[in-house]
Amino acid sequence: MKTLPFFALIGLGYGAGRTGFFSKEAIAYLTKFVFYFALSAMLFRFAARLSLGEVFDWTFVGAYVLGTFFVYAVAALAAWRRGLNLAEMAFEAHASIVGNVGFLGVPMLVLLLGEAAIGPIILVLAMDLTVFGTLVVVLVSSTKDRSTPLAAAKSAFSGLIRNPMIVAITLGLCWSGFNIPMWQPLDDFVTILGAAATPGALVAIGASLSTIKARGLVPAFWLGGLKLFLHPLAVAVAALWVFGVEPFAASVMIACAALPVAGNVYILAQHYEVAPQKISASILISTIASVATVSIVIALLKPISG
């Protein structure tokens, strides 16, 4: 039940978009405000209170990468068996593993699990953006543009260093690493601006969903099922039984893996013109289903997280 207010805000945004109260232009600007300002301020403020040693953990990374690559391989194999080309295979696999950690996970899980969850969340977000984000760009760029893998990797890296979430996290960790005192007016500024991230991000998710047309439902249900059920299960096995990740960090990782397909997967699919309707349908379906599934996962994680 604790997750219902968060999904109610998504519903509010969806209603505002469907009724025309928010135009497509308004939705785009709301998303930009959250992405470039509010969410970045929240991430900077959290990261500035952490040290790199608190965030980075090799066992955590190993568990998340192993569990996630397992799901990636399942999705890729299924796409290959259906005769899809490399670009579509890459996007189906990407949709099956990349959750809405930035817009949904950061604001929701920090409030539900406490600020101690921010370190593991940042690590999951960083791996999604750097490891798996780079992988899909390299694979798709090499087929669409017929560029070399090195050129595709450079393109992916260029996109990463321009991503405000990566920039905010990096600046925050550097701020903490160099023990720079947080000037009170700056702290107040990022606190006030970051407070807009939770309602703003959730309303933006809902408003963006209102513009999606659900086509390609059979693949969308398959991808949504992989994301909501197999991904958290695979990550749980890797974290708790293979790598022995500390229970609270493991619970945060599993909760992140249980989140619905991220909206930026659709943005990438639209940019590269690779099955955008199928990807958008998987986002819509997984987000609707996650009202129930995420609530169940959070409840099951209580004994683990303490």
Number of C-alpha atoms within 10 A of each C-alpha: 10 12 18 13 11 18 22 15 21 26 20 18 26 23 18 19 23 17 10 13 13 19 15 15 9 15 23 14 13 19 22 15 18 24 21 14 19 24 29 26 28 25 27 25 26 22 24 25 16 19 18 16 10 10 16 14 15 10 16 23 18 16 25 30 19 19 23 26 18 18 23 25 13 15 25 22 15 16 20 15 10 10 11 15 11 17 23 23 24 23 26 29 26 27 29 31 31 29 30 24 25 25 24 23 24 24 25 21 20 17 15 12 18 10 12 14 19 24 24 23 23 23 19 24 23 19 17 22 19 17 12 20 21 20 18 22 24 24 19 23 21 19 16 13 11 11 14 13 15 11 15 23 19 15 15 20 17 11 15 17 13 10 15 18 25 20 16 23 24 19 17 23 23 17 20 19 15 10 12 10 9 14 9 8 9 11 13 13 14 20 17 14 17 23 16 18 27 24 19 23 27 26 29 31 27 25 31 23 26 22 16 16 12 17 15 16 16 12 16 25 19 16 27 27 18 25 32 25 16 22 27 26 19 20 29 22 18 24 28 17 11 15 18 14 23 14 16 19 21 26 29 26 25 24 24 27 32 31 27 33 32 27 22 16 23 25 14 18 22 15 10 16 14 20 16 22 20 25 34 29 26 33 30 26 20 26 26 16 16 22 18 14 18 22 16 14 19 22 13 13 17 12 11 15 15 9
